[in-house]
Amino acid sequence: MFAIVRTGGKQYRVAAGDKIAVEKLAGEAGDKITLGDVLLAGEGADLADAAKVVVSAEIIAQAKSEKVVVFKKRRRHNYRRKNGHRQQMTLLRILAVGDEKKKAAPKKAAAKTDEAPAADAGAAA
């Protein structure tokens, strides 16, 4: 399954196992995050409801991208300026692209276990 996610003002096509470099996100290496802004999702030619799809990722590292040289010059005015810039970025490994429904199922099982002791207490009284 693949998904198109938006983060840092850019869009990325991701699938489970992909590694991407995005604009800096909060977190340490090894932290697990959820990319919530899913624009499109599907498998092959079939499209899924993007509102129900969750993309989970793991932060591999916080790094800097390659240097960009900024050079300004005005001819015949003896004006030259040279600056460099390295943008902060986060390296992500996509763990899973899936539905929210799978995460909701364990919550229902937990609710049933809470109800069982209450029924036993009523039968004992």
SULZI-V917983 format. One record per backbone hydrogen bond with DSSP energy under -0.5 kcal/mol. CO is the residue of the C=O (numbers start at 1). NH is the residue of the N-H. If there is no record, write none. Layout:
CO/NH ; CO/NH
This chain:
1/16 ; 2/42 ; 3/5 ; 3/14 ; 4/39 ; 4/40 ; 5/12 ; 7/10 ; 10/7 ; 12/5 ; 12/14 ; 14/3 ; 15/18 ; 18/94 ; 20/22 ; 20/92 ; 22/90 ; 28/31 ; 31/59 ; 33/57 ; 34/36 ; 35/55 ; 36/38 ; 37/6 ; 37/39 ; 40/4 ; 41/48 ; 42/2 ; 43/46 ; 46/43 ; 48/41 ; 48/50 ; 49/52 ; 50/53 ; 52/100 ; 54/56 ; 54/98 ; 55/35 ; 56/95 ; 56/96 ; 57/33 ; 58/60 ; 58/93 ; 59/30 ; 61/63 ; 61/91 ; 63/89 ; 67/69 ; 68/85 ; 69/71 ; 70/83 ; 72/81 ; 74/77 ; 74/79 ; 78/80 ; 79/74 ; 81/72 ; 83/70 ; 85/68 ; 87/65 ; 88/24 ; 89/63 ; 90/22 ; 90/92 ; 91/60 ; 91/61 ; 92/20 ; 92/94 ; 93/58 ; 93/95 ; 94/17 ; 96/56 ; 98/54 ; 100/103 ; 100/104 ; 101/105 ; 102/106 ; 103/107 ; 104/108 ; 105/109 ; 106/110 ; 107/111 ; 108/112 ; 109/113 ; 110/114 ; 111/115 ; 112/116 ; 113/117 ; 114/118 ; 115/119 ; 116/120 ; 117/121 ; 118/122 ; 119/123 ; 120/124 ; 121/125
